[in-house]
Amino acid sequence: MKIDKNHLTKIIDSGVLPAGIPFVNGVGLELTELLREIKGKRYVYRGFANGKSVVIKCFLGSKVREARREIEGLKLLDEAAIKTAPILWQVIDPSVAILVYQFVDGEDLSKRYQRQEFALVDKEDWFLAAFNMLKEFHQAKLIQHDIHLGNFIFNDNGLVAIDTATVRKVKHAKEFRENVALFLAQFYDCNIGSLTELIDYYCADFAGQKIDTQQFRDLLLQIQKKRFDKALSKTMRDCTQYQTISKAGYMGMQQREYKGVVAHLLDNDIDKLMENGEPLKLGNSSTVSLVELENKAYVIKRYNQKNLLVLLKRQFRPSRAKTSWLAANWLTMIGIHTPKPVAFLETSRGGLKREAYFIAEYVKGVELKDKISASDENSGYLVDLSYLFQMMQRYRFSHGDMKATNLLVVGSSLWVTDLDAVQLNLSQKKSGKGFRKDSQRLLKNWQDDNEIGEIIKRCVNT
């Protein structure tokens, strides 16, 4: 039986769920929840097939090749006796394919990790289960080329590998090392207690295999940078997590989970909502307001154009709202606390860029200058401050406005705010200059307090 692609596309495009589609051999599919999508190419749903709980993957056009690769990858894992979700039904036509997988109850490791993302995890049962499964792959001469935490489901029975399209056979030790680095690149530096111990643990099951720790660190940094650059590019296009905005004269990006919040702001005059909110800053270059929507608080920062000269200068560079959006997502990726970015918006009139807005969740904290004391030298927020400056050097970025008012202590953690001067991907020379500028500006906050100044210096120079 062939799949009616037009009928399937209409159901997908409508976005109305639940929805039923006819299948093969009397199997009826019900789509109940959209899990992931690449618009016009691939859609993944939760649903039911003849009463069974399943995951349904729909591939359109050129993505049909991916469906075939999933089947091939599944066979390789079955031959290696590595646990995976079986395909219950499948249909592959030249322009459309549907794979129906048995639903695996449990939690994917990306969600598990989110609950512990700033803690040591390399001794946790789920981490060790994933690392041991990685070794099983390699012992069977297999790698998952696009390995990431969302490809593993953890439950009481252990670990299950899913998304098998990038599973392939390899021969060279170099490819296995790169695969280990790709797996570890998904964790922050603060998650791994001893990289050397972890490498030794991996090598113990491979006779004659030895990995130089420093060379591996260099490889890991290289892969992390590539991974972060790729992830950052996704914040500027439609994908599972992010969505473009083009409505009522506004252009920008939003996190999909906040599309209702952004729609409310645009439908109800964002400037009027800011006026009615709690003013946090009323300046010529920017206006900041605290706005409450659906019992949750958000900070909206509007970047104003002070005069014609500033307006013309701003045409040739990214808006400060866009810079803040990219910086907030970047800091989150590398393990630095910052208020969660919701969206950025840009307006234009007469062919010129005008006001821009950056929207983030509100985080209540105490300014670092009002919190720090000599007795707090080993506190969590000062550990975070050391980590911030370590990451600046490691990934070559600068904050650009390191005033104490832009550093908040929330509980025992340090949060970084006011990101519109952040510069990413700097050269070594510019990175060094930015680091010195940031550290000097931070120390200036305590120029009259030598004791606190020495504590800050130790954090900066750790």
C-alpha positions as CSV (number, residue, x, y, z in Angstrom):
1,M,0.0,0.0,0.0
2,K,1.3,3.5,-0.9
3,I,1.1,6.4,1.4
4,D,-1.0,9.3,0.2
5,K,1.6,12.1,0.6
6,N,-0.9,14.9,0.0
7,H,-3.2,13.6,2.7
8,L,-0.3,13.2,5.1
9,T,1.0,16.7,4.4
10,K,-2.4,18.2,4.9
11,I,-2.6,16.6,8.3
12,I,0.9,17.7,9.3
13,D,0.4,21.3,8.0
14,S,-2.9,21.7,9.8
15,G,-1.1,21.1,13.2
16,V,-4.4,19.8,14.5
17,L,-3.9,16.9,17.0
18,P,-5.0,14.2,17.6
19,A,-5.2,13.1,14.0
20,G,-5.7,9.7,12.4
21,I,-4.0,8.4,9.2
22,P,-4.6,5.1,7.4
23,F,-1.6,2.8,7.3
24,V,-0.8,-0.8,6.1
25,N,-2.4,-4.1,6.8
26,G,-5.3,-2.6,8.7
27,V,-3.0,-0.7,11.1
28,G,-4.5,2.7,12.0
29,L,-2.2,5.4,13.3
30,E,-3.2,8.2,15.7
31,L,-0.9,11.1,16.1
32,T,-1.3,12.7,19.5
33,E,1.7,14.9,20.2
34,L,4.4,16.5,18.0
35,L,7.8,15.8,19.5
36,R,10.2,17.2,17.0
37,E,10.2,18.7,13.5
38,I,12.3,19.8,10.6
39,K,9.7,21.8,8.7
40,G,8.7,20.2,5.4
41,K,11.1,17.3,5.9
42,R,10.8,15.2,9.1
43,Y,8.2,15.0,11.9
44,V,8.3,12.9,15.0
45,Y,5.1,12.2,16.9
46,R,3.9,10.3,20.0
47,G,0.8,8.3,19.2
48,F,-1.0,5.0,19.0
49,A,-1.0,2.1,16.5
50,N,-3.8,-0.5,17.1
51,G,-3.9,0.6,20.7
52,K,-0.1,0.3,21.3
53,S,1.8,3.3,22.5
54,V,4.3,4.2,19.7
55,V,6.6,6.9,18.3
56,I,5.8,7.7,14.6
57,K,8.4,9.2,12.4
58,C,7.3,10.8,9.1
59,F,10.0,11.5,6.4
60,L,9.2,13.6,3.4
61,G,11.1,14.2,0.1
62,S,14.9,13.9,0.4
63,K,14.6,12.8,4.1
64,V,13.3,9.4,2.9
65,R,17.0,8.4,2.6
66,E,17.3,9.0,6.4
67,A,14.5,6.5,7.0
68,R,16.5,3.9,5.1
69,R,19.6,4.8,7.2
70,E,17.6,4.4,10.4
71,I,16.7,0.9,9.4
72,E,20.3,0.0,8.5
73,G,21.5,1.5,11.9
74,L,18.9,-0.5,13.7
75,K,20.2,-3.7,12.1
76,L,23.8,-2.9,13.2
77,L,22.7,-2.4,16.8
78,D,20.7,-5.6,16.8
79,E,23.7,-7.5,15.5
80,A,25.8,-6.0,18.3
81,A,23.1,-6.9,20.9
82,I,22.8,-3.2,21.9
83,K,19.4,-2.3,23.3
84,T,17.3,-0.1,21.0
85,A,13.6,0.6,20.3
86,P,12.3,-1.9,17.6
87,I,10.4,-0.9,14.5
88,L,6.9,-2.4,14.6
89,W,5.7,-1.2,11.1
90,Q,7.2,0.6,8.2
91,V,6.4,1.9,4.8
92,I,8.9,3.5,2.5
93,D,7.9,5.1,-0.8
94,P,10.1,7.3,-3.1
95,S,8.8,10.5,-1.7
96,V,7.5,9.6,1.8
97,A,8.3,7.1,4.6
98,I,6.7,6.3,7.9
99,L,8.5,4.3,10.6
100,V,6.5,3.2,13.7
101,Y,8.6,2.4,16.7
102,Q,7.7,0.8,20.0
103,F,7.5,3.5,22.6
104,V,10.2,3.3,25.2
105,D,9.1,4.5,28.6
106,G,11.7,6.5,30.5
107,E,13.5,9.8,30.3
108,D,16.0,10.9,27.6
109,L,19.4,11.8,29.1
110,S,19.2,15.5,28.0
111,K,16.3,16.0,30.3
112,R,18.0,14.0,33.1
113,Y,21.1,16.1,32.7
114,Q,19.1,19.4,32.9
115,R,18.3,18.6,36.5
116,Q,22.0,18.3,37.4
117,E,23.6,20.5,34.7
118,F,25.9,22.4,37.1
119,A,26.9,19.5,39.3
120,L,29.4,16.7,39.1
121,V,27.8,13.9,37.0
122,D,30.6,11.6,36.0
123,K,29.8,9.2,38.9
124,E,26.0,9.2,38.3
125,D,24.3,6.0,37.3
126,W,22.8,7.4,34.1
127,F,26.2,9.0,33.0
128,L,28.0,5.7,33.6
129,A,25.3,3.8,31.8
130,A,25.7,6.1,28.7
131,F,29.5,5.9,28.9
132,N,29.4,2.1,29.1
133,M,27.0,1.9,26.1
134,L,29.4,4.2,24.2
135,K,32.1,1.6,24.9
136,E,29.8,-1.2,23.7
137,F,29.4,0.7,20.4
138,H,33.1,1.0,20.0
139,Q,33.8,-2.6,20.9
140,A,31.4,-3.6,18.1
141,K,33.3,-1.2,15.8
142,L,30.3,1.2,15.7
143,I,29.8,4.8,16.3
144,Q,26.7,7.1,16.5
145,H,28.1,9.9,14.3
146,D,25.6,12.5,15.6
147,I,25.8,11.3,19.2
148,H,23.9,13.4,21.7
149,L,22.1,12.9,25.1
150,G,18.7,12.9,23.5
151,N,19.6,9.7,21.7
152,F,19.5,7.7,24.9
153,I,16.4,6.7,27.0
154,F,17.1,5.8,30.7
155,N,14.7,3.8,32.7
156,D,14.6,1.1,35.5
157,N,15.9,-1.5,33.0
158,G,18.9,0.5,31.9
159,L,19.6,2.4,28.8
160,V,18.1,2.3,25.3
161,A,19.7,3.8,22.2
162,I,17.3,5.6,19.7
163,D,17.7,7.6,16.5
164,T,19.9,5.1,14.6
165,A,20.2,7.0,11.3
166,T,23.8,8.0,12.1
167,V,25.0,4.6,13.4
168,R,27.8,3.3,11.1
169,K,30.8,0.9,11.2
170,V,34.3,2.4,11.5
171,K,37.8,1.0,11.8
172,H,40.2,3.7,12.9
173,A,41.0,4.5,16.6
174,K,41.0,8.2,15.7
175,E,37.2,8.0,14.9
176,F,36.5,6.4,18.3
177,R,38.5,9.1,20.1
178,E,36.6,11.8,18.3
179,N,33.3,10.0,19.2
180,V,34.2,10.0,22.9
181,A,35.1,13.7,22.6
182,L,31.8,14.4,20.9
183,F,29.9,12.7,23.7
184,L,31.8,14.6,26.4
185,A,31.5,17.9,24.6
186,Q,27.9,18.0,25.7
187,F,28.9,18.5,29.3
188,Y,30.2,21.6,31.0
189,D,33.8,21.5,32.3
190,C,32.4,21.6,35.9
191,N,30.5,18.3,35.3
192,I,33.6,16.1,35.0
193,G,35.6,15.5,38.1
194,S,38.7,14.0,36.5
195,L,39.0,13.8,32.7
196,T,42.2,11.7,33.1
197,E,40.3,9.0,35.2
198,L,37.5,8.9,32.6
199,I,39.9,8.4,29.7
200,D,41.8,5.6,31.7
201,Y,38.4,4.0,32.4
202,Y,37.6,4.0,28.7
203,C,41.0,2.7,27.6
204,A,40.9,-0.2,30.1
205,D,38.6,-2.2,27.8
206,F,40.7,-1.7,24.7
207,A,44.0,-3.5,24.6
208,G,46.8,-1.3,23.5
209,Q,44.6,1.8,23.3
210,K,46.1,4.9,24.9
211,I,44.9,8.4,24.7
212,D,47.1,11.4,25.5
213,T,45.2,13.6,28.0
214,Q,46.4,16.9,26.7
215,Q,45.8,16.0,23.1
216,F,42.3,14.8,24.0
217,R,41.7,18.1,25.8
218,D,42.6,20.0,22.7
219,L,40.4,17.8,20.6
220,L,37.5,18.2,23.1
221,L,37.8,22.0,23.0
222,Q,37.8,22.0,19.2
223,I,34.7,19.8,19.1
224,Q,33.0,21.9,21.7
225,K,33.6,25.1,19.8
226,K,32.1,23.5,16.6
227,R,29.2,22.2,18.5
228,F,28.4,25.5,20.2
229,D,28.7,27.4,16.9
230,K,26.3,25.0,15.3
231,A,23.9,25.3,18.2
232,L,24.1,29.0,18.2
233,S,23.2,29.1,14.5
234,K,20.0,27.2,15.3
235,T,18.9,30.2,17.5
236,M,18.5,32.2,14.3
237,R,16.3,29.8,12.3
238,D,13.2,27.7,12.6
239,C,13.9,24.4,14.4
240,T,12.4,22.3,17.2
241,Q,13.4,24.9,20.0
242,Y,13.3,28.2,18.1
243,Q,10.9,30.0,15.8
244,T,11.2,33.1,13.6
245,I,8.9,36.1,14.3
246,S,7.4,38.1,11.5
247,K,4.3,39.9,12.7
248,A,2.8,43.4,12.9
249,G,6.0,45.1,11.8
250,Y,8.2,43.1,14.1
251,M,11.0,40.6,13.0
252,G,13.1,38.4,15.3
253,M,13.4,35.1,17.0
254,Q,11.7,33.4,20.0
255,Q,11.9,30.2,21.9
256,R,8.9,28.1,20.9
257,E,7.8,27.5,24.5
258,Y,7.2,31.2,24.8
259,K,5.3,31.9,21.6
260,G,2.1,32.5,23.6
261,V,3.9,35.2,25.7
262,V,5.4,36.9,22.6
263,A,2.0,36.8,20.8
264,H,0.4,38.5,23.9
265,L,3.1,41.2,23.8
266,L,2.6,41.9,20.1
267,D,-1.2,41.8,20.2
268,N,-1.4,44.1,23.2
269,D,1.2,46.8,22.3
270,I,4.5,46.0,23.8
271,D,5.3,49.6,24.5
272,K,2.1,50.2,26.4
273,L,2.7,47.0,28.4
274,M,6.1,48.4,29.3
275,E,4.6,51.7,30.4
276,N,2.2,49.9,32.6
277,G,4.9,47.6,34.0
278,E,7.4,48.4,36.8
279,P,10.2,50.6,35.4
280,L,13.7,49.3,36.1
281,K,15.6,51.8,33.9
282,L,14.5,54.9,32.0
283,G,17.4,56.0,29.9
284,N,17.9,57.7,26.5
285,S,19.6,54.6,25.0
286,S,17.5,52.0,26.6
287,T,14.3,51.5,28.6
288,V,13.9,48.5,30.9
289,S,10.6,47.4,32.4
290,L,9.4,44.4,34.5
291,V,6.1,43.0,33.0
292,E,4.0,40.3,34.5
293,L,2.1,37.9,32.2
294,E,0.2,34.9,33.3
295,N,1.6,35.1,36.9
296,K,5.2,35.1,35.6
297,A,7.6,38.1,35.4
298,Y,9.6,39.1,32.4
299,V,12.2,41.8,31.8
300,I,11.8,43.7,28.5
301,K,14.6,45.9,27.4
302,R,13.9,48.3,24.6
303,Y,16.9,49.8,22.8
304,N,16.1,53.3,21.7
305,Q,17.7,55.4,18.9
306,K,18.8,58.6,20.6
307,N,19.4,60.7,17.5
308,L,19.8,60.5,13.8
309,L,23.6,59.9,14.0
310,V,23.1,56.9,16.3
311,L,20.3,55.6,14.1
312,L,22.6,55.7,11.0
313,K,25.5,54.0,12.8
314,R,23.2,51.2,14.0
315,Q,22.3,50.2,10.5
316,F,25.6,48.6,9.9
317,R,25.8,46.3,12.9
318,P,23.6,43.8,14.7
319,S,21.0,45.3,17.0
320,R,21.9,45.2,20.7
321,A,18.8,43.1,21.2
322,K,20.1,40.5,18.8
323,T,23.5,40.6,20.4
324,S,21.8,40.0,23.8
325,W,19.8,37.1,22.4
326,L,22.9,35.4,21.0
327,A,25.0,36.1,24.1
328,A,22.3,34.7,26.5
329,N,22.0,31.5,24.5
330,W,25.8,31.2,24.3
331,L,26.3,31.7,28.0
332,T,23.7,29.1,28.7
333,M,25.4,26.6,26.4
334,I,28.8,26.9,28.2
335,G,27.3,26.6,31.7
336,I,27.1,30.2,32.8
337,H,23.9,31.4,34.6
338,T,22.0,34.1,32.8
339,P,18.2,34.9,32.7
340,K,16.6,32.6,30.2
341,P,16.1,34.4,26.8
342,V,12.6,34.5,25.6
343,A,12.8,36.5,22.3
344,F,14.3,39.4,20.5
345,L,12.3,41.8,18.3
346,E,13.4,44.4,15.7
347,T,11.4,47.1,14.0
348,S,12.1,49.1,10.9
349,R,10.5,52.1,9.2
350,G,11.4,53.8,6.0
351,G,13.9,51.0,5.3
352,L,15.9,51.8,8.5
353,K,16.3,49.6,11.6
354,R,14.6,51.4,14.5
355,E,13.7,50.2,18.0
356,A,14.7,46.7,19.1
357,Y,13.6,44.6,22.2
358,F,15.2,41.8,24.2
359,I,12.9,39.8,26.4
360,A,14.1,37.4,29.2
361,E,12.7,35.7,32.3
362,Y,13.0,37.8,35.4
363,V,15.4,36.6,38.0
364,K,15.4,38.1,41.5
365,G,18.8,38.4,43.1
366,V,21.2,40.6,45.0
367,E,23.9,42.6,43.3
368,L,27.3,41.2,43.8
369,K,28.6,44.4,45.4
370,D,25.9,44.2,48.0
371,K,26.4,40.5,48.7
372,I,30.1,39.8,48.8
373,S,32.0,39.7,52.1
374,A,35.5,38.4,53.2
375,S,33.9,35.4,54.9
376,D,32.3,34.3,51.6
377,E,35.6,33.5,49.8
378,N,34.7,29.9,49.2
379,S,31.1,30.4,48.4
380,G,29.4,29.0,45.3
381,Y,28.9,32.4,43.6
382,L,32.6,33.2,43.8
383,V,33.3,29.7,42.3
384,D,30.9,30.7,39.5
385,L,32.8,34.0,39.1
386,S,36.1,32.1,38.6
387,Y,34.4,29.8,36.2
388,L,33.1,32.8,34.2
389,F,36.6,34.2,33.7
390,Q,38.0,30.7,32.9
391,M,35.4,30.3,30.2
392,M,36.2,33.8,28.8
393,Q,39.7,32.6,28.2
394,R,38.8,29.1,27.0
395,Y,36.2,30.3,24.5
396,R,37.6,33.8,23.7
397,F,34.7,36.1,24.5
398,S,34.2,39.2,26.5
399,H,31.4,40.7,28.5
400,G,32.2,44.4,27.7
401,D,30.5,45.9,30.8
402,M,31.6,44.1,33.9
403,K,30.0,46.4,36.5
404,A,29.0,44.8,39.8
405,T,25.4,45.8,39.0
406,N,25.4,43.3,36.1
407,L,26.3,40.4,38.3
408,L,23.6,39.0,40.5
409,V,23.8,36.5,43.3
410,V,20.8,34.2,43.3
411,G,20.9,31.7,46.1
412,S,24.5,30.4,46.0
413,S,24.9,31.1,42.3
414,L,26.2,34.0,40.2
415,W,24.1,35.2,37.3
416,V,25.4,37.4,34.5
417,T,23.1,40.1,33.0
418,D,23.2,43.1,30.6
419,L,24.7,41.3,27.6
420,D,24.4,43.8,24.8
421,A,28.2,44.5,24.7
422,V,29.2,40.8,24.7
423,Q,31.6,39.9,21.9
424,L,32.0,36.2,20.8
425,N,34.6,34.3,18.8
426,L,37.4,36.8,19.3
427,S,40.9,36.4,18.1
428,Q,43.5,35.6,20.7
429,K,44.7,39.2,20.7
430,K,41.3,40.7,21.0
431,S,40.3,38.1,23.6
432,G,43.2,39.0,25.8
433,K,42.4,42.7,25.5
434,G,38.7,42.0,26.3
435,F,39.7,39.9,29.3
436,R,41.9,42.6,30.7
437,K,39.2,45.2,30.2
438,D,36.6,43.1,31.9
439,S,38.8,42.1,34.9
440,Q,39.9,45.8,35.4
441,R,36.3,47.0,35.2
442,L,35.2,44.4,37.8
443,L,38.1,45.3,40.2
444,K,37.2,48.9,39.9
445,N,34.0,48.2,41.8
446,W,36.2,47.5,44.9
447,Q,39.0,49.9,44.4
448,D,38.5,51.2,48.0
449,D,38.3,47.8,49.6
450,N,41.6,46.0,49.4
451,E,40.4,42.8,51.1
452,I,37.5,42.2,48.7
453,G,39.6,43.4,45.8
454,E,42.2,40.6,46.6
455,I,39.3,38.0,46.7
456,I,38.1,39.2,43.2
457,K,41.7,39.1,41.9
458,R,42.0,35.4,42.9
459,C,38.7,34.6,41.2
460,V,39.8,36.4,38.0
461,N,43.2,34.7,37.9
462,T,42.3,31.2,38.9
